[in-house]
Amino acid sequence: MIILVRVRDVKGRCRIPGYDKNWFEARSVEYGVQNKRPGNSSSTDASRGLADLQALQITKVVDQSTSDLMFQGMKGEAIASVEIQMVETAKNGAANYPFLMLRFEDTFVVDWKLNLSSTATTETVSFEYEKVAIEYHRTSDGLTYERVGNKGWDASLEGSNNQLGAPWDYTFKQRGDK
């Protein structure tokens, strides 16, 4: 398996078919949501979710995208999107297939670090975002994949019941050789 990332307006280099236009490989990705149970019915925020979208953190080997990522952090401007796809090779080795896809929109670099040591040269970049979508595909035979989950959230909206955020309907584009 491999983690592939594309950050809008950042030049990446990847040789995997379907990912050869400005995608790069990541060593790790961390993303999460923390949530607190809403208060009781007498509380003023009884129906309001308290989800906290944690920063998206990507760690990768230094490559041609490094200077662009650093520059994006220094510019302090919004970045339209960040896409992440977990890709595996089908059982027969004939194709690469994304089985987990994430898309973040209205992103902003909140932290960029260069990690230099005698054993590894990596960088870590963290993004805040307003929208996130996830899609998962499963396989039972390693050859045929089936979409089993697609959900998204837009934290900039106010949904029903005064809840912060609302569902976001995003359609993922399949990449790789499928």
Contacts in CASP RR format, 6 or more apart in sequence:
PFRMAT RR
TARGET T0000
AUTHOR 0000-0000-0000
METHOD contacts of the structure
MODEL  1
MIILVRVRDVKGRCRIPGYDKNWFEARSVEYGVQNKRPGNSSSTDASRGL
ADLQALQITKVVDQSTSDLMFQGMKGEAIASVEIQMVETAKNGAANYPFL
MLRFEDTFVVDWKLNLSSTATTETVSFEYEKVAIEYHRTSDGLTYERVGN
KGWDASLEGSNNQLGAPWDYTFKQRGDK
1 86 0 8 1.000
1 87 0 8 1.000
1 88 0 8 1.000
2 16 0 8 1.000
2 25 0 8 1.000
2 86 0 8 1.000
2 87 0 8 1.000
2 88 0 8 1.000
3 25 0 8 1.000
3 26 0 8 1.000
3 27 0 8 1.000
3 28 0 8 1.000
3 29 0 8 1.000
3 84 0 8 1.000
3 85 0 8 1.000
3 86 0 8 1.000
3 87 0 8 1.000
4 14 0 8 1.000
4 16 0 8 1.000
4 19 0 8 1.000
4 23 0 8 1.000
4 24 0 8 1.000
4 25 0 8 1.000
4 26 0 8 1.000
4 84 0 8 1.000
4 85 0 8 1.000
4 87 0 8 1.000
4 98 0 8 1.000
5 23 0 8 1.000
5 24 0 8 1.000
5 25 0 8 1.000
5 26 0 8 1.000
5 29 0 8 1.000
5 58 0 8 1.000
5 60 0 8 1.000
5 82 0 8 1.000
5 83 0 8 1.000
5 84 0 8 1.000
5 85 0 8 1.000
6 12 0 8 1.000
6 19 0 8 1.000
6 22 0 8 1.000
6 23 0 8 1.000
6 24 0 8 1.000
6 81 0 8 1.000
6 82 0 8 1.000
6 83 0 8 1.000
7 65 0 8 1.000
7 68 0 8 1.000
7 69 0 8 1.000
7 72 0 8 1.000
7 79 0 8 1.000
7 81 0 8 1.000
7 82 0 8 1.000
7 107 0 8 1.000
8 79 0 8 1.000
8 80 0 8 1.000
8 81 0 8 1.000
8 82 0 8 1.000
9 68 0 8 1.000
9 72 0 8 1.000
9 79 0 8 1.000
9 80 0 8 1.000
10 22 0 8 1.000
10 24 0 8 1.000
10 65 0 8 1.000
10 68 0 8 1.000
10 69 0 8 1.000
10 72 0 8 1.000
10 79 0 8 1.000
11 22 0 8 1.000
11 64 0 8 1.000
11 65 0 8 1.000
11 68 0 8 1.000
12 22 0 8 1.000
12 23 0 8 1.000
12 24 0 8 1.000
12 63 0 8 1.000
12 64 0 8 1.000
12 65 0 8 1.000
12 68 0 8 1.000
13 24 0 8 1.000
13 63 0 8 1.000
13 64 0 8 1.000
13 65 0 8 1.000
14 20 0 8 1.000
14 23 0 8 1.000
14 24 0 8 1.000
14 25 0 8 1.000
16 23 0 8 1.000
16 87 0 8 1.000
16 96 0 8 1.000
16 176 0 8 1.000
17 96 0 8 1.000
17 176 0 8 1.000
17 177 0 8 1.000
18 175 0 8 1.000
18 176 0 8 1.000
18 177 0 8 1.000
19 85 0 8 1.000
19 87 0 8 1.000
19 175 0 8 1.000
19 176 0 8 1.000
24 60 0 8 1.000
24 63 0 8 1.000
24 64 0 8 1.000
24 65 0 8 1.000
25 60 0 8 1.000
25 61 0 8 1.000
26 58 0 8 1.000
26 59 0 8 1.000
26 60 0 8 1.000
26 84 0 8 1.000
27 59 0 8 1.000
27 60 0 8 1.000
27 61 0 8 1.000
27 122 0 8 1.000
28 58 0 8 1.000
28 59 0 8 1.000
29 56 0 8 1.000
29 57 0 8 1.000
29 58 0 8 1.000
29 59 0 8 1.000
29 84 0 8 1.000
29 102 0 8 1.000
30 56 0 8 1.000
30 57 0 8 1.000
31 54 0 8 1.000
31 56 0 8 1.000
31 57 0 8 1.000
31 102 0 8 1.000
31 132 0 8 1.000
32 53 0 8 1.000
32 54 0 8 1.000
33 51 0 8 1.000
33 52 0 8 1.000
33 53 0 8 1.000
33 54 0 8 1.000
34 51 0 8 1.000
34 52 0 8 1.000
34 54 0 8 1.000
35 49 0 8 1.000
35 50 0 8 1.000
35 51 0 8 1.000
35 52 0 8 1.000
36 49 0 8 1.000
36 50 0 8 1.000
37 50 0 8 1.000
38 45 0 8 1.000
38 46 0 8 1.000
38 47 0 8 1.000
38 48 0 8 1.000
38 49 0 8 1.000
38 50 0 8 1.000
39 45 0 8 1.000
39 46 0 8 1.000
40 46 0 8 1.000
47 161 0 8 1.000
47 162 0 8 1.000
47 163 0 8 1.000
48 161 0 8 1.000
48 162 0 8 1.000
48 163 0 8 1.000
48 164 0 8 1.000
49 163 0 8 1.000
49 164 0 8 1.000
50 164 0 8 1.000
51 155 0 8 1.000
51 164 0 8 1.000
53 128 0 8 1.000
53 129 0 8 1.000
53 132 0 8 1.000
53 153 0 8 1.000
53 155 0 8 1.000
55 110 0 8 1.000
55 111 0 8 1.000
55 126 0 8 1.000
55 127 0 8 1.000
55 128 0 8 1.000
56 82 0 8 1.000
56 104 0 8 1.000
56 107 0 8 1.000
56 126 0 8 1.000
56 127 0 8 1.000
56 128 0 8 1.000
56 129 0 8 1.000
57 124 0 8 1.000
57 125 0 8 1.000
57 126 0 8 1.000
57 127 0 8 1.000
58 82 0 8 1.000
58 84 0 8 1.000
58 124 0 8 1.000
58 125 0 8 1.000
58 126 0 8 1.000
58 127 0 8 1.000
59 122 0 8 1.000
59 123 0 8 1.000
59 124 0 8 1.000
60 122 0 8 1.000
60 123 0 8 1.000
60 124 0 8 1.000
60 125 0 8 1.000
61 120 0 8 1.000
61 121 0 8 1.000
61 122 0 8 1.000
62 114 0 8 1.000
62 121 0 8 1.000
62 122 0 8 1.000
62 123 0 8 1.000
66 114 0 8 1.000
66 123 0 8 1.000
69 109 0 8 1.000
69 112 0 8 1.000
69 123 0 8 1.000
69 125 0 8 1.000
70 112 0 8 1.000
70 114 0 8 1.000
70 123 0 8 1.000
72 79 0 8 1.000
72 109 0 8 1.000
72 112 0 8 1.000
73 109 0 8 1.000
73 112 0 8 1.000
73 125 0 8 1.000
76 108 0 8 1.000
76 109 0 8 1.000
77 108 0 8 1.000
78 106 0 8 1.000
78 107 0 8 1.000
78 108 0 8 1.000
79 107 0 8 1.000
79 108 0 8 1.000
79 109 0 8 1.000
79 127 0 8 1.000
80 105 0 8 1.000
80 106 0 8 1.000
80 107 0 8 1.000
81 103 0 8 1.000
81 104 0 8 1.000
81 105 0 8 1.000
81 107 0 8 1.000
82 103 0 8 1.000
82 104 0 8 1.000
82 107 0 8 1.000
82 127 0 8 1.000
82 129 0 8 1.000
83 101 0 8 1.000
83 102 0 8 1.000
83 103 0 8 1.000
83 104 0 8 1.000
84 101 0 8 1.000
84 102 0 8 1.000
84 103 0 8 1.000
84 104 0 8 1.000
85 98 0 8 1.000
85 100 0 8 1.000
85 101 0 8 1.000
85 102 0 8 1.000
85 175 0 8 1.000
86 98 0 8 1.000
86 99 0 8 1.000
86 100 0 8 1.000
86 101 0 8 1.000
87 96 0 8 1.000
87 97 0 8 1.000
87 98 0 8 1.000
87 99 0 8 1.000
87 176 0 8 1.000
88 96 0 8 1.000
88 97 0 8 1.000
88 99 0 8 1.000
89 95 0 8 1.000
89 96 0 8 1.000
89 97 0 8 1.000
90 96 0 8 1.000
90 97 0 8 1.000
90 142 0 8 1.000
90 143 0 8 1.000
91 141 0 8 1.000
91 142 0 8 1.000
91 143 0 8 1.000
92 143 0 8 1.000
94 177 0 8 1.000
95 176 0 8 1.000
95 177 0 8 1.000
95 178 0 8 1.000
96 176 0 8 1.000
96 177 0 8 1.000
97 137 0 8 1.000
97 139 0 8 1.000
97 145 0 8 1.000
97 176 0 8 1.000
97 177 0 8 1.000
97 178 0 8 1.000
98 137 0 8 1.000
98 174 0 8 1.000
98 175 0 8 1.000
98 176 0 8 1.000
99 136 0 8 1.000
99 137 0 8 1.000
99 138 0 8 1.000
99 139 0 8 1.000
99 145 0 8 1.000
100 134 0 8 1.000
100 135 0 8 1.000
100 136 0 8 1.000
100 137 0 8 1.000
101 134 0 8 1.000
101 135 0 8 1.000
101 136 0 8 1.000
101 172 0 8 1.000
102 132 0 8 1.000
102 133 0 8 1.000
102 134 0 8 1.000
103 131 0 8 1.000
103 132 0 8 1.000
103 133 0 8 1.000
103 170 0 8 1.000
103 172 0 8 1.000
104 127 0 8 1.000
104 129 0 8 1.000
104 131 0 8 1.000
104 132 0 8 1.000
105 129 0 8 1.000
105 130 0 8 1.000
105 131 0 8 1.000
105 132 0 8 1.000
106 129 0 8 1.000
106 130 0 8 1.000
106 131 0 8 1.000
106 156 0 8 1.000
107 127 0 8 1.000
107 128 0 8 1.000
107 129 0 8 1.000
107 130 0 8 1.000
108 127 0 8 1.000
108 128 0 8 1.000
108 129 0 8 1.000
109 125 0 8 1.000
109 126 0 8 1.000
109 127 0 8 1.000
110 126 0 8 1.000
110 127 0 8 1.000
110 128 0 8 1.000
111 124 0 8 1.000
111 125 0 8 1.000
111 126 0 8 1.000
112 123 0 8 1.000
112 124 0 8 1.000
112 125 0 8 1.000
112 126 0 8 1.000
113 123 0 8 1.000
113 124 0 8 1.000
113 125 0 8 1.000
114 123 0 8 1.000
115 121 0 8 1.000
115 122 0 8 1.000
115 123 0 8 1.000
115 124 0 8 1.000
129 155 0 8 1.000
130 154 0 8 1.000
130 155 0 8 1.000
130 156 0 8 1.000
131 152 0 8 1.000
131 153 0 8 1.000
131 154 0 8 1.000
131 155 0 8 1.000
131 156 0 8 1.000
131 168 0 8 1.000
131 170 0 8 1.000
132 152 0 8 1.000
132 153 0 8 1.000
132 168 0 8 1.000
133 150 0 8 1.000
133 151 0 8 1.000
133 152 0 8 1.000
133 153 0 8 1.000
133 168 0 8 1.000
133 170 0 8 1.000
133 172 0 8 1.000
134 149 0 8 1.000
134 150 0 8 1.000
134 151 0 8 1.000
134 152 0 8 1.000
135 147 0 8 1.000
135 149 0 8 1.000
135 150 0 8 1.000
135 172 0 8 1.000
136 147 0 8 1.000
136 148 0 8 1.000
136 149 0 8 1.000
136 150 0 8 1.000
137 145 0 8 1.000
137 146 0 8 1.000
137 147 0 8 1.000
137 148 0 8 1.000
138 145 0 8 1.000
138 146 0 8 1.000
138 148 0 8 1.000
139 145 0 8 1.000
139 146 0 8 1.000
150 170 0 8 1.000
150 172 0 8 1.000
151 167 0 8 1.000
152 167 0 8 1.000
152 168 0 8 1.000
152 169 0 8 1.000
152 170 0 8 1.000
153 165 0 8 1.000
153 166 0 8 1.000
153 167 0 8 1.000
153 168 0 8 1.000
154 165 0 8 1.000
154 166 0 8 1.000
154 167 0 8 1.000
154 168 0 8 1.000
155 164 0 8 1.000
155 165 0 8 1.000
156 165 0 8 1.000
157 165 0 8 1.000
157 166 0 8 1.000
158 164 0 8 1.000
158 165 0 8 1.000
158 166 0 8 1.000
159 165 0 8 1.000
159 166 0 8 1.000
160 166 0 8 1.000
END
